[in-house]
Amino acid sequence: MGNQVRISDSTISYEVVYRNIKYPRLEFKTGELLLVLPKNYENQSNIIEKHKKWIHRRNAEIVAALEEARKKRLELKRTDKEFKQLIQSFVENISEELKIKINNIYYRKMKSKWGSCSSKKNLTINIILKYLPEDMVEYVIFHEMVHLIERKHNEYFWKIISNKFENYSEKEKSLFEYWFLIQEVNEIKPMR
């Protein structure tokens, strides 16, 4: 990362990436700023200048999340087998609670989300969820399974979530923090 931008009292490093896209965008995927540009795009400084407030605000959120994340502990002793049993147990309980059925559960490493639930009623779990405390694992599974009732994160979706997790905004904040803590774990091995 050779590029930097000075905003208020912060110097923020960023990387420029060229992709086959139509419009430029800024991303903070793993805590680092990426300026993603269409190929042959030349005016990168304008994008940075135009979005300085957003960059500063987002960077401050991430710095705060990293500080909080370092206070948390990861579940490093849970085996793959124990993790899969835990997921299965939560899926069975939540299926009964929400009166929905999951067809298949898949496990894989995902770059930017904890899990997903398809319209075909397949649940895909990010393997890094294995390192979270049980209550956070349950929250993620519940969240994903609610998408079988309501696809979008709208008022109805959050109402269903809040029926079980009144403190869902705290759970969401914790997930954000755990994400950065897990990024510091060296190599996450594929599940067996």
N, C-alpha and C positions, 0 to 999 in steps of 0.2 A: 504494500500500500504506500505509494509515493505521493499521493495527493492529500492536501490538507486544506481545511477551511477554518478560519477563526471566527467564532460567533460568541459575542459577549466575553465571558471569562474562560471559554473553552476552545481548545484546538481539537477539531474532529478530523480524523483520517478517513479517507474514503478511497474506494477502488472503482475504476471505470471499467465497465464490461460492455462489449458490443454484441448484440444479438439480432436475430431476424424478427424485429418487432416494428410496429408502426410509430409508436410514440415513446418518448423518453419517460423514465420513472425512477423514483428513489425507493430503495428497500433497506430495511433493517432486519434481515432474516435471522442472523445468529448474533446480533449485537454489534455487527459491523455495518457501516454504511456502504451501500452499493449504488452507484449511479449507472443505471442500465440504459444504454442508448441504442437507437437503430444504427445499423451499419452505415458508415459514411457521414454520421452526424458530427458536426464540427463545433457547435457552440455550447460546450458542456458547462462553462462558467455561468452562463445565463440561468441554467436549471438550478444550480446550487444557490445562486444569488436570489432567485425568485422564491425559493423554498427554505430560506434560512430560519425563519421562525419555526416551521414544522420540524426541521432537522434538530434545532436546539431543544424543542419540547420533547421530541421522541428520544433524543440522546439522554436527556435528564431522566426520563422514565426508565430507560434501560440501565443507567448508572444506579438509580435507586433500587431497581429490581435485582441487580447484581449484588448490591450490599445486603439486601434481605435474603437473597438466595444463599449466600455464604453462611447464614445462620441456620440453615436447614440441613437436615441429614438425609442422605439417600439410603434406600433399602438395598444394600449390596450383597446380602447373604441369601436372598430369595433365589431358589433354583428355577430353571425354566419349567420344570414339572410343577413345582408349587405355584408358579405364576399362572400357568395354564389352568390349573385346578381352581385358583382364585377367580380367574376370569369366568370360567364355566359356572361357578357357583353364583357369581353376580348376575350373569346373563340369565340363568334359570330363575333367580328371585325377581329380577326386574321384569322379565317376560311375564311372569305371573302377575306382578303388580300392575303393569301397564296393559296387560292382556294383548300382548303381541308376541310374535315368534321370530326367532333368528334362525335362518337356514344354515349358515356356515360361519365359522370364526376363522379368520386368517391373521397371521402375524408377520409383520415385516418392518424394516427400518424405514421410517418416513422422515422427510427432511423438514417439514414445517407444520405438522399437526400430530396430535395425540392418537387420533383414530378417525374412522369414518364408517358410515352405515349407508349401504346402497339401497336403491329402490327394490332390488331383488332380495332384500332382507339379509344381506351378507355384512358382517361386522369385520372390519379390518382394524387391528390393534397395532400401534407403534410399539415395537419391542422395548423401547426405552421406558415405557410405562412400568415395566418390571421394577424399576428403581424407586418408584413413588410409594408413599405410605398407602395402606389399604383404603383409607377414606377417600384419598385422591383418585385411586384406581376406580373405586365404586362410582365416584362422581363422573369421571370420564365415560365409563360404560353407560351410565344412566343418560348422560348428555347425548351420546351418540344414538342410543336406542330411542330417545324422544324424537329424533329426526325421522323415525318411521311414522310418527303421528303428525309432525309438523316439520317440513323440510327447512324452512327459513328460520333465522334467529329473530323472530318477530315477538310481539307482545304475548301472543298465545303460547309460543314456545317457552318463553321465560316464566310464564305463569305455571306451566306444567313442572318446570324445573324447580321453581320456588315452593311448590307443594311438598316436595321431598327435602329440598335444600334451601331453607330460608336464607342462609348465608351464601348463596351461590356467587355473589360478587366477590366475596373473600376467596372462594374456591378458584374462581377465574384468575384472581390476582396471584394466588399461590401457584397455579399452573404456569403463569407467565414467569414467575421467579424460578420455579423448578426447571423450566426449559433452559435457562441460562446456566444453572448449576450443572445440569446434565451435559451441556456442551463442553464443560471442563473435564468430564470423564474422558480419558484417552480414547480407547477403542471399544466400542460396543460390539460384541460378537453376535453373529447370527444365531437364532434359536435353533435348537435341535428338536 
